[in-house]
Amino acid sequence: MVEMLGGMRLHDGGRAPNPRRVQIFLAEKGLDIERVQVDINTLETQSPQFTAKNPMQRVPVLELEDGTVIAETVAICRYLEEIRPDPPLMGVTALDKALVEMWQRRMELNFLLPVAFAFRHLHPGAAHLEIPQVAEWGTVNQGKAREFMEFLDRELQNREFIAGDKFTIADITGIVSYQFLKPGRIAYPDDLQHLTRWARQIVARPSVA
């Protein structure tokens, strides 16, 4: 059963990677929030109304009942984790939290960002979002994404999830990055058996499917 959180609204961005991370996080928590769809493709994030909420002109944005605005994906997830600790997605003990944070950071910087850079600098449909597109930088990041996937494959030989034996926000960032490989024109790593096993397992979760 899904619990609707009142008194707040989520300015969402559909299937874009960062909004999707929050969507999966909410689903894992069994929560939902009033959604306001913001069209990235028509540059609605650059409108005066949206810019007043988030001067960085990025989604998602969580707006609280008192008007407080929380931007940045992990900050939104941290707020949700604090108000609804179960099931825990960002660790429980001090050590758990540190390890999840370590792996979440690695997934974001070494996987999600290279895949996003590849998309934004190589895909014709992103030309109006990334000015100027630098094809060489996109190609470099395709290689960086592949290199990190090889690293992940080695790491996943002896554990079920990215940060240990439990599903966490690190897995959410990882699967969103993985599913964005095609728009980034990066080949799925079918030769990396441990990473492929992990991806199939995560994709089967209701929150992701």
C-alpha positions in Angstrom: 0.0 0.0 0.0 1.3 3.4 -0.9 1.2 6.3 1.6 0.6 9.7 0.2 2.7 12.4 1.9 0.6 15.6 2.2 1.8 19.1 2.5 4.6 18.9 -0.1 4.9 18.6 -3.8 7.6 17.2 -6.1 8.6 19.1 -9.2 9.4 16.1 -11.4 11.1 15.6 -14.7 9.7 12.4 -16.0 12.2 9.8 -17.2 15.3 11.9 -16.8 17.9 10.2 -14.6 17.8 12.4 -11.5 14.0 12.6 -11.2 13.9 8.9 -11.8 16.2 8.3 -8.9 13.8 10.1 -6.6 10.8 8.2 -8.1 12.5 4.8 -7.3 13.4 6.0 -3.8 9.8 6.9 -3.1 8.5 3.6 -4.5 10.9 1.7 -2.3 9.7 3.6 0.7 6.0 2.9 -0.3 5.5 6.7 -0.5 4.1 9.1 -3.0 3.9 12.9 -3.3 1.9 15.3 -5.3 3.8 15.7 -8.6 4.2 18.8 -10.8 5.6 17.8 -14.2 8.4 20.0 -15.5 9.2 19.6 -19.2 13.0 19.6 -19.6 12.9 19.4 -23.4 11.0 22.6 -23.7 13.3 24.3 -21.2 10.6 24.8 -18.7 13.3 24.6 -16.0 14.5 27.9 -17.3 11.2 29.7 -16.8 11.1 32.5 -14.3 8.6 30.6 -12.2 10.8 27.5 -11.9 14.0 29.5 -11.6 12.5 31.2 -8.5 12.2 27.8 -6.9 15.6 26.5 -8.0 18.1 29.0 -9.5 20.2 26.1 -10.7 17.3 25.3 -13.1 17.4 21.6 -12.5 14.9 18.9 -11.5 13.8 17.3 -9.2 12.8 19.9 -6.6 10.9 19.1 -3.4 8.7 21.9 -2.1 7.5 21.7 1.5 4.3 23.1 2.9 6.1 26.1 4.4 7.6 27.0 1.1 11.0 25.6 1.8 12.6 24.2 -1.4 15.0 21.3 -1.4 16.9 20.7 -4.6 19.5 18.1 -5.6 18.5 14.4 -5.8 20.4 13.0 -2.8 19.4 15.9 -0.6 15.7 15.1 -1.4 16.3 11.5 -0.7 18.1 12.3 2.6 15.0 14.3 3.7 12.7 11.4 2.8 15.0 9.0 4.6 14.8 11.1 7.8 11.1 11.4 7.9 10.5 7.8 6.9 13.4 5.7 8.0 11.9 2.3 7.1 13.0 0.6 5.0 16.4 2.2 5.3 18.0 3.0 2.0 20.9 5.1 3.2 22.3 2.9 6.0 21.5 2.3 9.6 24.7 2.2 11.7 27.5 4.7 11.4 29.5 2.3 9.4 26.5 1.4 7.2 25.9 5.1 6.4 29.5 5.7 5.6 29.8 2.8 3.2 26.5 3.7 1.5 27.7 7.3 1.1 31.0 6.1 -0.2 29.4 3.9 -2.9 26.6 6.4 -3.7 29.3 9.0 -4.4 31.3 6.6 -6.5 28.2 5.7 -8.6 27.3 9.3 -9.1 30.7 10.6 -10.0 32.1 7.6 -11.9 29.0 6.1 -13.6 26.0 8.5 -13.7 28.0 11.6 -14.7 30.0 9.9 -17.5 26.9 8.4 -19.0 25.1 11.7 -18.8 28.0 13.6 -20.4 28.1 11.0 -23.2 24.4 11.6 -23.8 24.5 15.4 -23.6 27.5 15.8 -25.8 26.8 13.1 -28.4 23.0 12.7 -28.8 21.5 15.1 -31.4 18.4 15.4 -29.2 20.4 17.0 -26.4 21.9 19.7 -28.6 19.6 22.4 -27.1 20.3 21.2 -23.6 24.1 21.2 -23.8 25.5 24.3 -25.5 28.1 23.7 -26.9 28.2 20.0 -27.5 31.7 18.7 -27.5 31.8 15.4 -29.2 35.3 14.5 -28.0 34.2 14.9 -24.4 31.2 12.7 -25.0 33.5 10.0 -26.5 35.9 10.3 -23.6 33.1 9.7 -21.2 31.8 6.7 -23.0 35.2 5.1 -22.3 35.1 6.2 -18.7 31.7 4.6 -18.2 32.9 1.3 -19.6 36.0 1.4 -17.4 33.9 1.9 -14.3 31.5 -0.9 -15.3 34.5 -3.2 -15.5 35.5 -2.1 -12.0 31.9 -2.7 -10.7 31.9 -6.1 -12.3 34.9 -7.1 -10.2 33.4 -5.6 -7.1 30.1 -7.5 -7.5 31.8 -10.9 -7.7 31.3 -11.5 -3.9 28.2 -9.4 -2.9 24.6 -9.0 -4.0 24.3 -5.2 -4.0 26.5 -2.3 -4.6 27.2 -1.3 -1.0 26.9 -4.7 0.6 24.1 -7.2 1.3 21.2 -4.7 1.2 19.5 -2.6 -1.5 20.4 1.1 -1.1 20.4 4.4 -2.8 23.7 3.3 -4.4 21.9 0.6 -6.3 19.3 3.2 -7.4 21.9 5.5 -8.8 23.6 2.5 -10.4 20.5 1.1 -12.2 19.4 4.5 -13.4 22.9 5.0 -14.9 22.8 1.5 -16.4 19.4 2.1 -18.0 20.7 5.3 -19.5 23.5 3.6 -21.4 21.5 3.4 -24.6 20.8 7.2 -24.8 24.5 7.7 -24.1 25.3 5.4 -27.0 27.2 3.1 -24.7 27.0 -0.7 -25.3 25.4 -2.8 -22.6 28.2 -4.8 -20.9 26.8 -8.3 -21.7 30.4 -9.6 -21.2 30.5 -8.5 -17.6 28.6 -11.3 -15.9 28.5 -10.0 -12.4 27.3 -6.6 -13.3 24.7 -8.1 -15.7 23.4 -10.4 -12.9 23.1 -7.4 -10.6 21.3 -5.3 -13.2 18.8 -8.0 -14.0 18.1 -8.5 -10.3 17.5 -4.7 -9.8 15.4 -4.2 -12.9 13.1 -6.9 -11.6 12.2 -4.9 -8.5 8.7 -3.3 -8.6 10.1 0.1 -7.9 12.3 0.0 -11.0 10.1 -1.9 -13.3 
